[in-house]
Amino acid sequence: MDLQIKGKWALVCGASRGLGLGCAEALVREGVHVLIVARREAVLAEAAQALRALESAQVLACAADITTEAGRAQVFALRKDFDIVVTNAGGPPSGNFRDWGREDWIRAVEANMLTPIELIKATVDGMAARGFGRIINITSGAVKSPIEALGLSNGARSGLTGFVAGLARSGIAAQGVTVNNLLPGAFDTDRLQSLFATTAGKTSQTVDAVAAQRRKSIPAQRFGQPQEFGAACAFLCSPLAGYITGQNILVDGGAFGGTF
């Protein structure tokens, strides 16, 4: 299927590995030029090299912390205007809410709520003026089905969800700009392995036993692959998805048990 986005420019955050890289790969395969951002320069360079080998699309890389004002300035110094923005930042640590102080909450909100809002603010008006724009926020399945140990993530990402619900239904909807959230479930990423290790340490189980238990709770009976997530992202970035906006789309193998 031709997604009709060849030649567009995309900013993809957290794109050196995992879900962000999966999204960048799917977009590049569609002929989209990308600027990928991540903090670790060496890992990012490897990702950029792999992406350049896929298609003839341009691939720029910026080693920066997108959750800081200085990091965002680095990104927009390389390129100002984007047709597609995929926001993504690492989730805050798991734990017990009784152990979190104000600074823990501030860091979580900065990374997982305020940073996406700043990126949207910097790009959405240009999208509207050109008559096309796609903003995809990678959040978490925990927004729909909260996980107790991920309280920092639950709170910060839910704040972003509320903001997007209003923004997506504002005047930009009639100007060709859509804003949606992609909610991943259990994907085979370093983040998931880290959560398994944390749980194993608290319960005296092996990491393999924790992983097996989680896998059995998913109707698909497996963990998702970043490429699958990227394919969903690329579709939402296309004109074919132009009538989808303000939505929270679960990609979780059927794990969420609700009707709505």
C-alpha positions in Angstrom: 0.0 0.0 0.0 1.3 3.4 -0.9 0.8 5.6 2.1 1.3 8.8 0.0 3.9 10.4 2.3 7.0 10.1 0.2 9.1 13.3 0.3 7.5 14.5 3.6 9.8 15.4 6.5 9.5 13.8 9.9 10.9 14.4 13.4 11.2 11.2 15.3 12.2 11.3 18.9 13.8 8.5 21.0 14.7 6.9 17.6 18.0 5.2 18.3 16.2 1.9 19.3 12.9 0.4 20.3 9.6 1.9 19.3 11.1 5.2 18.1 13.4 3.4 15.8 10.6 1.2 14.6 8.6 4.3 13.6 11.6 5.9 11.9 12.2 2.7 9.9 8.6 2.5 8.8 8.6 6.1 7.7 11.9 5.8 5.8 10.6 2.8 3.9 7.7 5.0 2.7 10.3 7.5 1.4 9.9 10.0 4.3 12.9 12.1 5.1 13.6 11.9 8.9 15.5 13.7 11.6 16.1 11.2 14.4 16.9 12.3 17.9 18.3 10.4 20.9 20.8 11.1 23.7 23.4 8.5 23.0 25.5 9.6 20.0 27.1 6.3 19.2 23.8 4.3 19.2 22.1 7.0 17.3 24.8 7.0 14.6 24.3 3.2 14.2 20.6 3.7 13.8 21.1 6.5 11.2 23.4 4.3 9.2 20.9 1.4 9.2 18.1 3.7 8.1 20.1 5.2 5.3 20.6 1.7 3.9 16.9 1.1 3.6 15.8 3.8 1.1 17.1 6.9 -0.6 15.3 9.2 1.9 17.4 11.7 3.7 18.3 10.8 7.3 19.6 13.4 9.7 20.6 12.6 13.3 20.8 14.8 16.3 22.3 13.6 19.6 20.4 15.6 22.1 18.2 15.4 25.1 14.8 16.3 23.6 13.4 16.8 27.1 15.5 19.9 27.6 15.2 23.4 26.1 18.8 23.2 24.9 18.1 19.8 23.3 15.1 21.1 21.4 17.1 24.1 20.2 19.7 21.7 18.8 17.0 19.9 16.8 15.3 23.0 15.4 18.7 24.5 14.5 19.1 21.6 12.0 15.5 21.9 10.6 12.6 24.0 11.6 9.6 22.7 9.7 8.2 19.2 9.8 5.2 17.5 8.2 5.2 14.7 10.8 6.3 14.8 14.5 6.6 11.6 16.5 7.1 12.4 20.2 8.7 9.8 22.4 10.7 9.9 25.6 11.8 7.2 27.9 9.3 6.4 30.7 10.1 7.3 34.3 11.2 4.7 36.7 8.8 2.3 38.3 8.3 2.1 42.1 6.1 3.0 45.0 4.5 6.4 45.0 5.4 6.8 48.7 9.0 7.0 47.7 8.6 9.7 45.0 9.3 13.3 45.9 8.3 16.5 44.1 11.4 16.4 41.8 10.5 12.9 40.6 7.1 14.1 39.6 8.6 17.2 37.9 11.0 15.1 35.9 8.2 12.8 34.8 5.9 15.6 33.7 8.8 17.4 31.9 9.6 14.4 29.9 6.3 12.8 29.2 3.9 15.7 29.1 5.6 19.1 28.7 8.2 18.0 26.1 5.6 16.7 23.7 3.6 19.9 24.2 6.7 22.0 23.4 7.4 20.0 20.2 3.8 20.4 19.1 3.8 24.2 19.9 7.0 24.6 17.8 5.6 22.7 14.7 1.8 22.7 14.6 1.2 26.2 13.2 3.5 25.5 10.3 1.7 22.3 9.5 -1.6 24.1 9.6 -0.3 26.8 7.3 0.8 24.2 4.7 -2.5 22.2 5.0 -1.0 19.0 6.2 0.4 17.7 9.5 0.6 14.5 11.6 1.5 14.4 15.3 1.9 11.1 16.9 2.6 10.8 20.6 4.0 7.5 21.8 2.5 7.2 25.3 1.6 3.9 27.0 -1.1 1.3 27.3 -1.1 2.2 31.0 -3.0 5.4 30.1 -6.0 3.1 29.5 -5.2 0.4 32.1 -2.9 1.9 34.8 -0.1 -0.2 36.2 0.4 0.5 39.9 4.2 0.5 39.8 4.2 3.0 36.9 2.4 5.8 38.7 4.8 8.5 37.5 4.1 7.4 33.9 0.4 7.0 34.5 0.1 10.6 35.8 2.3 12.4 33.3 1.0 10.6 30.2 -2.6 11.1 31.3 -2.0 14.8 31.4 -0.7 14.8 27.9 -3.7 12.7 26.8 -6.1 15.4 28.2 -4.2 18.1 26.4 -4.3 16.3 23.1 -8.0 15.6 23.4 -8.6 19.4 23.3 -6.0 20.3 20.8 -7.0 17.7 18.2 -10.5 19.0 18.1 -9.5 22.7 17.7 -9.2 24.6 14.5 -6.2 22.6 13.3 -8.5 19.7 12.5 -10.0 21.6 9.6 -6.5 22.6 8.4 -5.4 19.1 7.6 -3.6 18.5 10.9 -4.3 15.4 13.0 -3.0 14.6 16.5 -3.2 11.0 17.9 -1.7 9.0 20.7 -0.3 5.5 20.1 -0.5 3.4 23.2 1.9 0.5 23.2 1.4 -2.6 25.3 4.2 -5.1 25.9 6.7 -4.8 23.1 10.0 -6.6 23.0 12.2 -3.6 24.0 14.9 -2.8 26.5 12.3 -0.9 28.6 10.2 -4.1 28.9 13.2 -6.2 29.9 14.0 -3.5 32.6 10.5 -3.8 34.0 10.8 -7.6 34.1 14.1 -7.3 36.0 12.6 -4.9 38.5 9.6 -7.2 39.1 11.9 -10.3 39.4 14.0 -8.5 42.0 11.0 -7.7 44.1 9.3 -11.1 43.9 12.2 -13.6 43.9 11.2 -14.9 40.5 13.5 -15.3 37.5 13.3 -12.7 34.7 12.2 -15.6 32.4 9.4 -16.5 34.7 8.1 -12.9 35.0 8.3 -12.6 31.2 6.4 -15.9 30.7 3.6 -14.8 33.1 3.2 -11.5 31.2 3.2 -13.2 27.9 0.4 -15.5 29.0 -1.8 -12.5 29.9 -1.8 -11.2 26.3 -4.4 -12.8 24.0 -1.8 -12.8 21.1 0.4 -14.9 23.4 3.5 -12.9 22.5 5.2 -9.6 22.8 5.0 -7.0 20.0 7.8 -6.2 17.7 8.9 -2.5 17.1 8.4 -2.9 13.4 4.7 -3.7 14.0 4.4 -0.5 16.1 6.1 1.5 13.4 3.7 0.2 10.7 0.8 1.5 12.8 2.5 4.9 13.2 3.2 5.2 9.5 -0.4 4.6 8.6 -1.6 7.3 11.1 0.9 9.7 9.5 -0.6 9.2 6.0 -3.4 11.1 4.2 -5.3 7.8 4.3 -5.7 8.4 8.1 -6.9 12.0 7.7 -10.2 11.3 9.3 -8.7 9.9 12.5 -7.8 12.5 15.1 -7.8 12.9 18.9 -7.7 9.2 19.4 -5.8 6.9 21.8 -5.0 3.8 19.8 -3.9 0.7 21.6 -1.4 -1.6 20.0 -1.2 -4.3 22.6 -2.1 -7.7 21.2 -5.6 -7.5 22.8 -4.3 -7.1 26.4 -6.7 -4.3 27.4 -9.9 -6.0 28.5 -12.3 -3.1 28.2 -15.1 -2.7 25.6 -14.3 0.9 25.1 
